[in-house]
C-alpha cells in the first residue's frame, strides 16, 4: 500500500472511478478502500475528493459497484468533513436507495454506511428526511432481510435525531442528551411523515396539541452585526376586502403564518439592538423584507436559560444525587404550577393557558419556558432538559393520555458497606414533587396511569 501511494497511484485510481467499465470502477474503489488503512494514504485520498467521487458509483445499477461504493463510504465516513462532503455531493440519496437492494451484500454494506454517516445530528436528520428510518424499520421487521448493521443503523439514526426518536419510540434514555432544537410534537402514527420544526412553523394555527420546543441558546449573539432576528406574522387577507388584514382566532377561517428569520439590516439605518422585532406584514412592507435569502431559526427561550442558570447555581452544588433529584423535581413543579391534589387534577386547567400562548405567538410551536401551568408531559420534559444540562442522569418515558415521567437510578446506602446495584425510581412531579417511587410498586404504577 505504501509503495502504491509513494508511486503516485492514488490519482489514476481516482480517475478510474469515472471509467465506463463497472469492473474497473469496483476494483478501483476496493484498492482505494484498502489504501485508506494507511493514515497518510487516507488523507491523500480524502484530499482528492473521494466522497464526492463516490456519489456516482452509488447510483450505479451494478450490484458489485454498489457494494464496493457503500463499503467505501463506511470506510471514509468516520471523518466529519467526509460526511459533509458526501452530503453536499448529494450522495445520501442514492445511499438510502441502496437499502432497498435485494442483494444481501449491497444491503448490508449500505446499512453499515448509514450507521457510520448517522454519527452526527445534521447527517442523521437528512437521512431520516430521505426515508432511511422507514426503510430500516421495514428491514428489521423481516427475519430474512435484517442484520446486525441494519439494527445498529436504526439505533444510530434515532440517537442522533432525538425529536423523532421520542415521537416514534416514546422513550429517551439517560445517554440521550436533549440539546437545543429538540421539539416534542407528540406520538407520530406509523407511516406518517415526521415534519421538521421549520415545516411545522409554516402550518396554520390549529387547536391541536401544541409543539413544545427547546432552545436555551441566545442565537442573536452569534449573528453578524448586519443581521437581525425578525418575527414575521403574515396575515392572509379576507376575500371581501383585500385591505382588511386581521389576526386569527380559533374560530376564524383566516390563517396566520408565523416565521422567525434572520434578515440583513438596511444600509444606512440605525438599528436598535433588541432580542427580536415583531413585524405585521402588510402590502406596504412586504416588499421591504426578502424572505427568500433569509435563514429560518427558532427564537431563543430566555426563560429556559434562566431556569438552567438557576438550577446550576442551586441544585448542581448539592453533593448527593438523591438530593439533586428531589430539588430539581421541586424546582420544575414550582415553575409549572406547583403541586396538584389527585382529587383536583381534573380542575388543573393547563390546556387553556397553552391555547393562550399559541394565540399570543400565532404559532403551534410553544417555547417550554413560556408554560406556567404544565401537566405530566410538560414537567417531565423540562426535568429531562435541565437534568441533562447539569449532568444528572435520567430517562424520559411517554405514557398514554398526556402522561410522561422520568426515571432515575440511585444507589442505596448499605449498612454493611457493600456496593448494592442501583435501584430505579419514578420521579413525582405532580402530586408530591420530589417523591421517589420505586419502579414496579403500586404507587409508581398509579402515577403512570392515573
C-alpha positions as CSV (number, residue, x, y, z in Angstrom):
1,X,0.0,0.0,0.0
2,X,2.8,2.4,0.8
3,X,4.6,1.7,-2.5
4,X,1.4,2.4,-4.5
5,X,0.9,5.7,-2.6
6,X,4.5,6.8,-3.0
7,X,4.4,5.9,-6.7
8,X,1.5,8.3,-7.2
9,X,-1.1,5.7,-7.7
10,X,-3.9,7.4,-5.9
11,X,-4.7,10.0,-8.7
12,X,-5.0,7.4,-11.5
13,X,-7.2,5.3,-9.2
14,X,-9.4,8.3,-8.6
15,X,-9.6,8.9,-12.3
16,X,-10.7,5.3,-12.8
17,X,-13.9,6.0,-10.9
18,X,-15.1,7.8,-14.0
19,X,-14.4,4.8,-16.2
20,X,-17.2,3.2,-18.3
21,X,-16.4,-0.3,-17.2
22,X,-18.1,-1.5,-13.9
23,X,-15.4,-4.0,-13.1
24,X,-12.7,-1.3,-13.3
25,X,-14.7,1.1,-11.1
26,X,-15.4,-1.6,-8.5
27,X,-11.8,-2.7,-8.3
28,X,-10.5,0.9,-8.1
29,X,-12.9,1.5,-5.2
30,X,-11.6,-1.7,-3.5
31,X,-8.0,-0.6,-3.9
32,X,-8.7,2.9,-2.5
33,X,-10.5,1.4,0.4
34,X,-7.5,-0.9,1.2
35,X,-5.2,2.1,0.9
36,X,-7.2,4.0,3.5
37,X,-5.9,1.7,6.2
38,X,-2.7,3.7,6.0
39,X,-3.3,7.1,7.5
40,X,-1.1,9.1,5.1
41,X,-2.8,7.5,2.1
42,X,-6.2,8.0,3.7
43,X,-5.5,11.8,4.0
44,X,-4.3,11.9,0.4
45,X,-7.4,10.1,-0.9
46,X,-9.6,12.4,1.1
47,X,-7.9,15.4,-0.4
48,X,-8.7,14.1,-3.9
49,X,-12.4,14.3,-3.0
50,X,-13.2,10.6,-2.6
51,X,-16.7,11.2,-1.1
52,X,-17.8,13.4,-4.0
53,X,-16.4,10.8,-6.4
54,X,-18.4,8.0,-4.8
55,X,-21.7,9.7,-5.4
56,X,-21.6,8.4,-9.0
57,X,-20.9,4.8,-8.2
58,X,-23.6,4.8,-5.5
59,X,-26.1,5.4,-8.4
60,X,-24.7,2.5,-10.4
61,X,-27.0,-0.3,-11.5
62,X,-24.3,-2.9,-11.0
63,X,-24.5,-4.6,-7.6
64,X,-20.7,-5.1,-7.4
65,X,-20.1,-1.4,-7.8
66,X,-22.9,-0.5,-5.4
67,X,-21.5,-2.9,-2.8
68,X,-17.9,-1.6,-3.1
69,X,-19.1,2.1,-3.1
70,X,-21.2,1.6,0.1
71,X,-18.3,-0.2,1.8
72,X,-16.0,2.7,0.8
73,X,-18.5,5.3,2.3
74,X,-18.4,3.3,5.6
75,X,-14.6,3.3,5.5
76,X,-14.1,7.0,4.8
77,X,-17.3,8.3,6.6
78,X,-15.7,8.2,10.0
79,X,-14.4,11.7,9.3
80,X,-16.8,14.6,9.9
81,X,-15.5,16.5,6.8
82,X,-16.0,13.4,4.7
83,X,-19.6,13.1,5.8
84,X,-20.2,16.8,4.9
85,X,-18.6,16.3,1.5
86,X,-20.9,13.3,0.8
87,X,-23.9,15.2,1.9
88,X,-23.1,18.3,-0.2
89,X,-22.4,16.0,-3.2
90,X,-25.9,14.5,-3.0
91,X,-24.6,11.1,-2.1
92,X,-27.0,10.4,0.8
93,X,-30.0,10.0,-1.5
94,X,-28.5,7.1,-3.6
95,X,-27.1,5.6,-0.4
96,X,-30.5,5.5,1.1
97,X,-31.9,3.9,-2.0
98,X,-29.4,1.0,-1.7
99,X,-31.2,0.0,1.5
100,X,-33.9,-1.3,-0.8
101,X,-31.5,-3.6,-2.6
102,X,-32.4,-7.3,-2.9
103,X,-28.7,-8.1,-2.9
104,X,-27.7,-9.1,0.6
105,X,-24.2,-7.8,0.4
106,X,-25.2,-4.4,-1.0
107,X,-27.9,-4.1,1.6
108,X,-25.5,-4.9,4.5
109,X,-22.8,-2.5,3.3
110,X,-25.4,0.2,2.8
111,X,-26.7,-0.3,6.4
112,X,-23.1,-0.1,7.6
113,X,-22.5,3.1,5.6
114,X,-25.7,4.7,7.0
115,X,-24.7,3.7,10.5
116,X,-21.4,5.5,10.1
117,X,-22.9,8.6,8.4
118,X,-25.5,8.9,11.1
119,X,-22.9,9.6,13.7
120,X,-23.8,13.3,13.7
121,X,-27.2,15.0,14.0
122,X,-27.1,17.0,10.8
123,X,-26.5,14.0,8.6
124,X,-28.9,11.8,10.6
125,X,-31.7,14.3,10.2
126,X,-31.2,14.4,6.4
127,X,-31.0,10.6,6.2
128,X,-34.3,10.4,8.1
129,X,-35.9,13.0,5.7
130,X,-34.8,10.8,2.8
131,X,-36.7,7.9,4.3
132,X,-33.8,5.9,5.7
133,X,-35.6,5.4,9.0
134,X,-38.7,4.0,7.5
135,X,-36.7,1.6,5.3
136,X,-34.6,0.4,8.2
137,X,-37.7,-0.2,10.3
138,X,-39.2,-2.3,7.5
139,X,-35.9,-4.3,7.1
140,X,-35.8,-5.0,10.8
141,X,-39.3,-6.4,10.7
142,X,-38.1,-9.1,8.3
143,X,-36.3,-12.1,9.8
144,X,-34.6,-12.7,6.4
145,X,-33.5,-9.2,5.5
146,X,-32.4,-7.7,8.8
147,X,-28.8,-7.9,10.0
148,X,-26.7,-6.6,12.8
149,X,-25.8,-3.5,10.7
150,X,-29.5,-2.7,10.0
151,X,-30.3,-2.8,13.7
152,X,-27.3,-0.7,14.6
153,X,-28.1,1.8,11.8
154,X,-31.6,2.3,13.0
155,X,-30.4,2.8,16.6
156,X,-27.8,5.3,15.5
157,X,-30.2,7.3,13.4
158,X,-32.6,7.7,16.3
159,X,-29.9,8.5,18.8
160,X,-28.8,11.4,16.7
161,X,-32.4,12.6,15.9
162,X,-33.9,12.7,19.3
163,X,-37.0,14.6,18.4
164,X,-38.0,11.8,16.0
165,X,-36.9,9.1,18.4
166,X,-39.1,10.4,21.2
167,X,-42.0,10.8,18.8
168,X,-41.7,7.3,17.4
169,X,-40.4,5.3,20.4
170,X,-41.8,7.4,23.3
171,X,-38.5,6.9,25.2
172,X,-35.2,8.7,25.7
173,X,-32.5,7.1,27.8
174,X,-30.1,8.8,30.2
175,X,-27.5,8.8,27.4
176,X,-29.8,10.7,25.1
177,X,-28.9,14.3,25.9
178,X,-31.6,16.8,24.8
179,X,-29.9,19.7,23.0
180,X,-31.2,23.0,21.5
181,X,-33.6,22.4,18.6
182,X,-35.3,19.5,20.2
183,X,-39.1,19.5,19.9
184,X,-42.0,17.3,21.1
185,X,-44.8,17.1,18.6
186,X,-46.5,14.1,20.2
187,X,-46.5,10.5,19.2
188,X,-46.4,10.1,15.4
189,X,-48.5,7.4,13.8
190,X,-46.8,4.7,11.8
191,X,-46.3,5.6,8.2
192,X,-46.9,9.3,8.8
193,X,-44.2,11.8,7.8
194,X,-42.2,13.3,10.6
195,X,-42.1,17.1,9.9
196,X,-39.2,19.3,10.7
197,X,-39.6,22.3,13.0
198,X,-39.4,24.7,10.1
199,X,-42.2,22.8,8.3
200,X,-44.3,22.8,11.4
201,X,-43.7,26.6,11.8
202,X,-45.4,27.2,8.5
203,X,-48.6,25.4,9.4
204,X,-51.7,27.4,10.2
205,X,-52.7,27.9,13.8
206,X,-54.8,25.0,15.0
207,X,-56.5,23.7,18.2
208,X,-54.4,20.5,18.1
209,X,-51.7,19.6,20.6
210,X,-49.0,22.3,20.9
211,X,-45.5,21.5,19.8
212,X,-43.1,22.1,22.7
213,X,-39.6,23.1,21.7
214,X,-36.3,23.6,23.4
215,X,-33.8,26.3,22.6
216,X,-31.7,27.6,25.5
217,X,-29.2,29.4,23.4
218,X,-29.1,33.2,22.6
219,X,-28.7,32.8,18.9
220,X,-28.8,36.5,18.1
221,X,-25.3,36.9,19.7
222,X,-23.9,34.6,17.0
223,X,-25.3,36.5,14.1
224,X,-23.2,39.1,12.2
225,X,-23.8,42.7,13.2
226,X,-25.6,43.5,9.9
227,X,-28.3,40.8,10.5
228,X,-31.2,40.9,12.9
229,X,-33.9,38.5,14.3
230,X,-37.3,39.2,12.9
231,X,-40.6,37.6,13.9
232,X,-42.8,37.9,10.8
233,X,-46.5,37.5,11.2
234,X,-48.2,37.1,7.8
235,X,-51.9,37.7,7.9
236,X,-53.9,36.4,5.0
237,X,-56.3,38.9,3.6
238,X,-60.1,38.4,3.7
239,X,-61.7,37.7,0.4
240,X,-64.3,40.5,0.7
241,X,-61.9,43.3,1.4
242,X,-58.2,43.0,0.3
243,X,-57.3,45.8,2.7
244,X,-58.6,44.0,5.7
245,X,-55.8,42.2,7.4
246,X,-56.6,40.9,10.8
247,X,-55.3,38.4,13.4
248,X,-56.8,34.9,13.5
249,X,-58.8,33.4,16.4
250,X,-59.6,29.8,16.9
251,X,-62.9,30.3,15.2
252,X,-61.6,32.4,12.4
253,X,-61.0,30.9,8.9
254,X,-58.2,33.4,8.3
255,X,-54.9,31.6,8.6
256,X,-51.8,33.2,10.1
257,X,-48.3,32.2,9.4
258,X,-45.6,32.8,12.0
259,X,-41.9,32.8,11.0
260,X,-38.6,33.7,12.7
261,X,-35.9,34.8,10.4
262,X,-32.5,36.4,10.4
263,X,-32.5,39.1,7.8
264,X,-29.9,41.7,6.8
265,X,-30.4,45.1,8.2
266,X,-31.0,48.0,5.8
267,X,-28.0,50.1,4.8
268,X,-27.6,53.5,6.5
269,X,-30.3,52.7,9.1
270,X,-29.5,52.7,12.8
271,X,-31.0,49.5,14.3
272,X,-31.9,49.4,17.9
273,X,-30.4,46.3,19.5
274,X,-33.3,44.0,20.5
275,X,-33.6,40.3,21.1
276,X,-36.4,40.3,18.5
277,X,-38.6,42.6,16.5
278,X,-42.2,41.8,15.6
279,X,-43.5,42.9,12.2
280,X,-47.0,42.5,11.0
281,X,-46.5,42.1,7.2
282,X,-48.9,44.2,5.2
283,X,-48.8,45.0,1.5
284,X,-46.9,48.2,2.3
285,X,-43.9,46.5,4.0
286,X,-43.9,43.1,2.4
287,X,-41.5,44.3,-0.4
288,X,-39.0,45.6,2.2
289,X,-38.3,42.1,3.6
290,X,-36.8,39.5,1.4
291,X,-37.6,36.1,2.9
292,X,-36.0,34.1,0.0
293,X,-32.4,34.8,1.2
294,X,-33.2,34.7,4.9
295,X,-32.3,31.9,7.3
296,X,-35.1,30.4,9.4
297,X,-34.2,29.7,13.0
298,X,-36.4,29.1,16.1
299,X,-36.3,32.0,18.6
300,X,-34.3,31.6,21.8
301,X,-36.1,30.7,25.0
302,X,-34.7,33.2,27.5
303,X,-36.9,31.9,30.4
304,X,-35.5,28.4,29.9
305,X,-32.0,29.9,30.0
306,X,-32.8,31.4,33.4
307,X,-34.1,28.1,34.6
308,X,-30.9,26.3,33.7
309,X,-28.8,29.1,35.2
310,X,-30.8,28.9,38.5
311,X,-30.6,25.1,38.6
312,X,-26.8,25.3,38.0
313,X,-26.4,27.6,41.0
314,X,-28.8,26.0,43.5
315,X,-29.0,22.3,42.5
316,X,-25.7,21.4,41.0
317,X,-23.7,22.2,44.1
318,X,-25.6,19.5,46.1
319,X,-23.3,16.6,46.7
320,X,-25.9,13.8,47.0
321,X,-27.6,12.6,43.8
322,X,-30.8,11.9,45.6
323,X,-30.9,15.4,46.9
324,X,-30.3,16.8,43.4
325,X,-33.2,14.8,42.0
326,X,-35.6,15.9,44.8
327,X,-34.5,19.5,44.5
328,X,-34.9,19.5,40.7
329,X,-38.3,17.9,40.9
330,X,-39.5,20.6,43.3
331,X,-37.9,23.3,41.1
332,X,-39.7,22.0,38.0
333,X,-43.0,21.7,39.8
334,X,-42.8,25.2,41.1
335,X,-42.2,26.6,37.6
336,X,-45.1,24.6,36.2
337,X,-47.9,25.5,38.6
338,X,-46.9,23.7,41.8
339,X,-48.2,20.5,43.3
340,X,-51.7,19.3,42.4
341,X,-54.0,17.2,44.6
342,X,-55.0,14.0,42.9
343,X,-58.7,14.7,43.6
344,X,-58.4,18.1,41.9
345,X,-56.4,17.0,38.9
346,X,-59.4,17.4,36.6
347,X,-59.6,21.1,37.6
348,X,-56.0,21.8,36.7
349,X,-56.8,23.7,33.5
350,X,-53.4,23.6,31.8
351,X,-55.0,23.4,28.3
352,X,-56.4,27.0,28.4
353,X,-53.0,28.5,29.2
354,X,-51.3,26.6,26.4
355,X,-54.0,27.8,24.0
356,X,-53.5,31.4,25.1
357,X,-49.7,31.1,24.5
358,X,-50.4,29.7,21.0
359,X,-52.7,32.6,20.2
360,X,-50.3,35.1,21.6
361,X,-47.4,33.7,19.4
362,X,-49.7,33.0,16.5
363,X,-48.0,29.6,16.3
364,X,-48.5,26.0,17.2
365,X,-44.9,26.0,18.5
366,X,-44.5,26.9,22.1
367,X,-41.2,27.5,24.0
368,X,-41.3,25.4,27.1
369,X,-40.2,28.4,29.2
370,X,-43.5,30.1,28.5
371,X,-45.6,27.3,30.1
372,X,-46.5,28.3,33.6
373,X,-49.2,25.6,34.1
374,X,-47.8,22.3,32.8
375,X,-49.1,18.8,33.2
376,X,-47.2,15.5,33.3
377,X,-45.5,15.6,29.9
378,X,-44.5,19.3,30.1
379,X,-42.9,18.8,33.5
380,X,-41.2,15.5,32.6
381,X,-39.7,17.2,29.5
382,X,-38.5,20.2,31.5
383,X,-37.0,17.9,34.1
384,X,-35.1,16.0,31.5
385,X,-33.8,19.1,29.8
386,X,-32.4,20.7,33.0
387,X,-31.1,17.4,34.3
388,X,-29.1,16.9,31.0
389,X,-27.6,20.4,31.4
390,X,-26.4,19.8,34.9
391,X,-25.2,16.3,34.4
392,X,-28.0,14.5,36.3
393,X,-28.8,11.2,34.5
394,X,-32.5,10.4,33.9
395,X,-34.7,9.0,31.2
396,X,-37.9,10.3,29.7
397,X,-40.8,8.0,29.1
398,X,-44.1,8.8,27.3
399,X,-47.3,7.2,28.6
400,X,-50.9,7.4,27.5
401,X,-53.4,10.2,28.0
402,X,-50.8,13.0,28.2
403,X,-48.7,11.1,30.7
404,X,-44.9,11.2,30.8
405,X,-42.5,10.6,33.6
406,X,-38.8,10.5,34.4
407,X,-36.9,7.5,35.7
408,X,-33.6,7.8,37.7
409,X,-31.2,5.2,39.0
410,X,-29.9,5.6,42.6
411,X,-27.6,3.5,44.7
412,X,-28.9,2.8,48.2
413,X,-26.6,3.1,51.2
414,X,-25.7,-0.3,52.6
415,X,-25.3,-0.7,56.4
416,X,-22.5,-3.3,55.8
417,X,-20.6,-1.1,53.4
418,X,-21.5,-3.4,50.5
419,X,-21.9,-1.9,47.0
420,X,-25.5,-2.5,46.0
421,X,-26.8,-2.4,42.4
422,X,-28.7,0.9,41.5
423,X,-32.4,0.9,42.0
424,X,-34.7,2.6,39.5
425,X,-37.2,5.2,40.7
426,X,-40.0,7.2,39.1
427,X,-39.9,10.9,40.0
428,X,-43.2,12.5,41.1
429,X,-43.5,16.0,39.6
430,X,-47.3,16.5,40.0
431,X,-48.7,15.4,43.4
432,X,-45.7,15.2,45.8
433,X,-42.9,16.9,43.9
434,X,-39.6,15.2,44.8
435,X,-41.2,11.9,46.0
436,X,-39.2,9.0,44.6
437,X,-41.3,5.9,43.8
438,X,-39.5,2.6,43.4
439,X,-40.1,1.1,39.9
440,X,-42.7,-1.6,39.9
441,X,-44.5,-0.5,43.1
442,X,-48.2,0.2,43.2
443,X,-47.6,3.9,43.8
444,X,-45.3,4.2,40.8
445,X,-47.8,2.3,38.6
446,X,-50.6,4.6,39.8
447,X,-48.6,7.7,38.9
448,X,-48.1,6.5,35.4
449,X,-51.7,5.6,34.7
450,X,-53.9,7.8,36.9
